């Protein structure tokens, strides 16, 4: 895309990190985007994997409208996090706005997000992307989100290591990752809606044609390997992708909107505030399936 296009209507793209993340400046999502503005955002997303748009004072309807420009939205099946099927509420408060006590079921559910993962990798068709809106951010307690690129992780692997990984298949199982934090956090009927699925450990990022790892904290094992050996391999690859110098850590401000490409981004919540409310609403864009 040309420099002239990137300056369309005052929109600019500014890198936030050498390896992952950029900020879009000059967009107000309370108003419909023209096609050129939308294509600037899409192109920047394909290139930078994570985008930050500050001061987006949007409601759920506007968030859904924007997310829908990228594709069909995923409907959540977990009532612990959502009453609107297209808006996933990742908030540390109950229905009355009280901060959840440590050890409560919903708070433990949020703790699952503290592991490096990519959203909905446990579904037959993993998510394309996630768009998270910060509706209320604590004044004192930080609840940063960290991001890393699995494309960069793949690119920086030695060629011999790449050859050894190609063709491997991982089993993603949400009951495994949730089970690490406690039993019965999600009703069995809802957990049964997402049985284990298999996805290649190496995939192609469709918009760019670039190779990428596809690892996640939701991986329970690797086909053809002893369970513990497979888990150790996944942990090693996640650690490789998330070396400190390759991680962008986003410190949230009120009304931030952050979107990431689940096909090639790992992310995790670094902390869940214990005393101040934190309200985050996520729309998830359904994908088209991994590309081996």
C-alpha positions in Angstrom: 0.0 0.0 0.0 1.4 3.4 -0.9 2.4 6.2 1.5 -0.4 8.3 0.0 -2.9 5.6 0.9 -1.5 5.4 4.5 -2.1 9.1 4.9 -5.8 8.8 3.7 -8.0 11.1 5.8 -5.2 11.6 8.3 -4.8 8.0 9.3 -1.3 6.9 10.3 0.3 3.6 11.3 3.1 3.8 13.9 5.1 0.7 15.0 5.0 0.0 18.8 7.6 -2.7 18.8 10.3 -4.0 16.4 8.6 -7.4 16.1 4.9 -7.1 16.8 2.4 -4.3 17.2 1.4 -1.0 15.7 -0.8 1.9 16.6 -3.5 3.3 14.3 -4.0 7.0 14.7 -6.8 9.0 13.2 -9.8 6.6 13.4 -13.0 7.0 15.3 -14.9 3.7 15.3 -18.1 5.4 16.5 -18.6 6.3 12.8 -18.6 3.8 9.8 -15.3 3.5 8.1 -15.0 4.2 4.4 -13.4 1.4 2.3 -10.0 3.0 2.1 -9.7 3.5 5.8 -10.8 0.0 6.5 -8.2 -1.4 4.0 -5.4 0.6 5.7 -6.4 -1.1 9.0 -6.6 -4.5 7.4 -3.2 -4.2 5.7 -1.6 -2.9 8.9 -3.1 -5.8 10.8 -1.7 -8.4 8.3 1.7 -6.8 8.7 2.0 -6.1 12.4 -0.3 -8.8 13.9 -1.4 -6.6 16.8 -3.1 -3.2 16.4 -3.8 -0.6 19.1 -6.5 2.1 18.6 -6.7 4.6 21.5 -9.7 6.4 22.8 -12.4 4.4 21.0 -15.5 5.2 23.0 -17.7 2.5 21.5 -20.6 0.4 22.6 -21.2 -3.3 22.0 -23.2 -2.7 18.8 -20.4 -0.5 17.3 -17.8 -3.1 18.3 -19.7 -5.9 16.6 -20.2 -3.7 13.5 -16.5 -3.1 13.2 -15.5 -6.7 13.9 -18.0 -7.9 11.3 -16.1 -6.1 8.6 -13.4 -8.7 8.9 -15.7 -11.7 8.7 -18.3 -13.8 10.4 -18.2 -13.5 14.2 -17.7 -16.4 16.5 -20.5 -17.1 18.9 -19.4 -18.0 22.4 -20.9 -21.1 24.1 -19.7 -20.2 27.6 -22.3 -18.5 29.8 -19.7 -17.7 32.5 -18.3 -15.0 30.1 -21.1 -13.8 28.0 -24.8 -13.1 27.7 -24.5 -11.5 24.2 -23.3 -14.4 22.0 -21.0 -12.0 20.0 -19.5 -10.2 23.0 -17.2 -12.1 25.4 -17.0 -10.3 28.8 -13.6 -10.7 30.3 -14.2 -8.7 33.4 -13.3 -9.2 37.1 -16.7 -8.1 38.4 -20.0 -9.8 39.1 -23.4 -8.7 37.6 -23.7 -6.0 40.3 -20.3 -4.6 39.5 -18.5 -5.9 42.6 -14.9 -7.1 42.2 -14.8 -10.9 42.2 -13.2 -12.4 45.3 -10.0 -14.4 44.9 -10.8 -18.1 44.3 -14.3 -17.4 42.9 -15.3 -19.6 39.9 -15.5 -16.7 37.4 -12.1 -15.3 38.6 -10.5 -18.7 38.1 -11.9 -18.8 34.6 -10.2 -15.5 33.9 -6.9 -16.9 35.2 -6.9 -19.3 32.3 -6.0 -16.3 30.2 -2.7 -15.8 32.1 -1.2 -18.7 30.1 0.2 -17.9 26.7 -2.4 -19.0 24.2 -4.2 -18.1 21.0 -8.0 -17.7 21.2 -10.3 -20.6 20.1 -7.4 -22.9 19.0 -9.5 -25.6 20.6 -12.3 -25.2 18.0 -12.4 -27.1 14.7 -12.1 -23.7 13.0 -9.8 -21.6 15.2 -10.5 -17.8 15.4 -9.1 -15.5 12.8 -8.9 -12.5 15.2 -9.9 -10.9 18.5 -11.0 -7.3 19.1 -10.9 -6.3 22.8 -12.4 -3.0 24.0 -11.3 -1.6 27.4 -14.6 -0.3 29.0 -13.1 0.3 32.5 -9.5 0.2 33.4 -8.2 0.3 37.0 -6.5 3.5 38.1 -3.8 1.9 40.2 -3.6 -1.9 39.5 -2.1 -2.9 36.2 -3.7 -5.6 34.1 -1.4 -5.5 31.1 -1.7 -7.9 28.1 1.4 -9.3 26.5 1.7 -10.3 22.8 4.2 -12.2 20.7 4.3 -13.2 17.0 4.4 -16.9 16.1 5.4 -15.8 12.6 8.6 -14.3 14.0 9.0 -17.3 16.2 9.0 -19.5 13.1 11.2 -17.2 11.1 13.9 -17.2 13.8 14.1 -21.0 14.2 17.1 -22.7 12.6 16.3 -24.5 9.4 17.0 -27.9 10.9 14.6 -27.2 13.7 11.9 -26.2 11.2 12.3 -29.4 9.2 11.8 -31.4 12.4 8.6 -29.6 13.3 6.9 -29.8 9.9 4.2 -32.4 9.7 3.6 -32.5 13.5 0.0 -32.3 14.7 -1.2 -31.0 18.0 -4.3 -31.9 20.0 -6.0 -28.8 21.4 -8.3 -29.5 24.3 -10.0 -26.7 26.3 -11.0 -29.1 29.1 -7.2 -29.7 29.6 -6.3 -26.0 29.9 -9.3 -25.0 32.0 -8.8 -28.1 34.2 -5.4 -26.8 35.2 -7.2 -24.1 37.2 -9.9 -26.1 38.8 -12.8 -28.5 38.2 -16.3 -27.5 37.0 -15.4 -23.9 36.1 -17.6 -24.5 33.0 -20.7 -26.7 33.0 -20.1 -30.1 31.4 -22.7 -29.5 28.7 -20.8 -26.4 27.6 -17.4 -28.1 27.7 -18.8 -31.0 25.7 -19.5 -28.5 22.9 -15.7 -28.1 22.3 -14.2 -31.7 22.2 -10.5 -32.1 21.4 -9.4 -31.1 17.9 -6.2 -31.6 15.9 -4.3 -28.8 14.1 -0.9 -28.7 12.4 1.9 -27.3 14.6 3.1 -25.3 11.6 0.7 -23.4 9.4 0.7 -20.7 6.7 -0.6 -17.2 7.5 -3.1 -16.8 4.6 -2.9 -13.0 3.9 0.9 -13.0 3.7 1.8 -16.6 2.7 4.4 -16.6 5.5 5.0 -19.7 7.7 4.0 -19.6 11.3 4.1 -21.8 14.4 0.6 -22.6 15.8 1.2 -23.3 19.4 -1.1 -22.5 22.4 -1.6 -23.2 26.1 -4.6 -25.2 25.0 -2.5 -27.9 23.5 -2.8 -31.1 25.5 -0.4 -33.3 23.5 1.3 -33.9 20.2 0.2 -36.8 18.1 2.7 -39.7 18.0 4.7 -38.4 21.0 4.5 -39.5 24.7 2.3 -36.9 26.4 4.9 -35.3 28.6 7.4 -35.1 25.7 4.8 -33.4 23.6 3.9 -30.9 26.3 7.6 -30.1 26.8 7.9 -29.4 23.1 5.0 -27.0 23.1 6.3 -25.3 26.2 9.7 -24.9 24.5 8.2 -23.4 21.4 6.1 -21.0 23.3 9.1 -19.9 25.3 11.0 -19.4 22.1 8.2 -17.2 20.6 7.9 -15.2 23.9 11.6 -14.3 24.5 11.4 -11.0 26.3 12.9 -9.0 23.4 10.1 -10.3 21.1 7.2 -9.4 23.4 5.0 -6.3 23.2 3.4 -5.6 26.6 0.3 -3.4 26.3 -0.5 -1.2 29.2 -4.2 -0.5 29.0 -5.9 2.9 29.0 -9.6 3.6 29.3 -11.3 3.1 25.9 -8.3 1.4 24.2 -9.2 -1.1 21.5 -6.7 -3.8 20.8 -7.0 -6.3 18.0 -4.8 -9.3 17.3 -4.5 -12.0 14.6 -5.1 -15.3 16.3 -3.6 -17.2 13.3 -0.1 -16.0 14.3 -0.3 -14.2 17.7 0.2 -15.5 21.2 -1.1 -13.4 24.1 -1.7 -13.6 27.8 -3.0 -11.5 30.6 -0.2 -10.6 33.0 -2.4 -9.9 36.0 -6.1 -9.8 37.0 -6.6 -6.7 39.2 -7.6 -7.8 42.8 -9.4 -4.7 44.1 -10.3 -2.4 41.2 -12.9 -3.3 38.5 -11.6 -4.1 35.0 -14.2 -4.5 32.3 -13.1 -5.8 28.9 -15.4 -6.7 26.0 -14.2 -9.0 23.2 -15.6 -9.7 19.8 -14.0 -12.7 18.1 -13.8 -13.2 14.3 -14.3 -16.8 13.1 -11.5 -18.3 11.0 -11.4 -20.5 8.0 -9.2 -23.3 9.4 -5.4 -23.7 9.8 -3.4 -24.0 6.6 -0.7 -26.7 6.8 
